[in-house]
């Protein structure tokens, strides 16, 4: 396994409340970005996954613990790795650290289902997707 896949996101004006603290709902968009970039990193950006495999990857559970505030203009390191790979579901463990002091901002887990685009029923995760994500899988 490689290290977790990591990106950096800046907390922007549109992410904060009146106190200049990143609004928790906006931090979830950072999770979306690291997820999309992880798929791109393994060579399967979402548009290709959707068209080539004819599947959708909806989130079925999101659990996040918030530990410290991220402030306006902070750089947040957002990391993800794959855990709990099953036949029709997998999870991403995510963590966000403030770059200036490496303090934990939030951590959590996102569970993603594999669903057929045509039937909208659970489907098996394509083997190629499993194999490519294994580079960032933690057992």
N, C-alpha and C positions, 0 to 999 in steps of 0.2 A: 504494500500500500504506500502511496505517496502521502505527503503531508496533506492536510485539508486544502481544498481549493479556496483561495482568498482573493478578494477584490477590495478596493477602497472606494468609499462613497463620502462625499462632502455633505454635511448638514446645511441645507439651503434655507433661505427665507421662507419658502413655501412649506418647509418641514416643521417649523417651530410654532409654539404658542406665543402669547404676549410676553411671557417671561424669557423668551429666547431658548426654551428647552424643546428638543425634538419631541413632537407629539407621538405617542406610542403607535398609533395607527399608521403614521408615515414611516416608522421604522420597519413595519411589515413590507413596505415597498422595497426596502433594502434586501429583504429575504427573497422577494421575487427576482430582483436583479441578480443576486448571487446564484440563484437556481438557474436562471436563463443562461448566464455566462458559464456555469459549470457544464451545461449541455453543449454549449458552443465549444468549450474547451475540449470535450471528448469527441468532437467532430459531428455532433448531431444537434444542430440548432433546432429550436422548436418547429419552425415551418417545415423542415425536412422530416422530423418525427411524425408530424401530423399527416403529411401527404404520403410519405413512403410506407408507413406502417398502418395508416388509417385508424389511428387511435387518438384519444384525448387523455390528458394527464391531470384530472381535477384534484385539488386538495380536499382531503376528507377530514383532516384534523390538523389543527395548529395549536401548539402549546408553547407559550413564551413566558419566561420570567424576566422581569426588568430589575436591574441591579443599581445602575448609576445613570445620571442624565447625560445625554449628548447635547451639546450646546451649538447654537448658531455658529457656523463656519468650522466646527470640529471635523476632522477626518476620522471616519469610522472604518476599521478593518472588519470586513464581513467574511466569515469563513463557513464552509459547508463540507460535510462528507456524508457518504451514504451509509446508512445503518438499516438493519432489519429488512433486507431484500427478501421478498417472498414471491410467489408466482404471479400475484395480481396487485400487490402493494409494495411500496418501499418508503423509507423515511429518509429525510435529510436532517442531520444534526447541524444546527447553525449557532454561531457565536459572533457577537459584535464587541469589539474592543475600541476604546478611544485611543487613537494613535499617539496622542501627546503624552499619555501616562500609562498606556496599556491596561487601563481599568476596564473591567467587564461592564458593558452597557446592558446587554441582554443575551440570553441563550435560550435555546428551545429546540423543538422538533416539529417538522412538517411531514405529515403522512400524505402520500400521493398514490392515487389509484390509477390503474390502467383500465380504460374503458373503450369499447368499440365505438367509433364515430357513427356507424350506421344503426346499431341496435341500442346504444347507450347502456349496455350491460358490461359488467366486469369482463375483462379479457386478459389473457396471459401477456406478461411483459415480453416483448420480443427479445430473443436471445442476444441479438447484436447490441441492443440497448443495455442489457445486463452486463455483457462482456465489457463494453466501453465504460460503463459506470464503475466497474470493479476497480479501475485505477484509483478511485477515490472512495473505496469501500473500507469500512472499519468493521472488524469482526468482533 
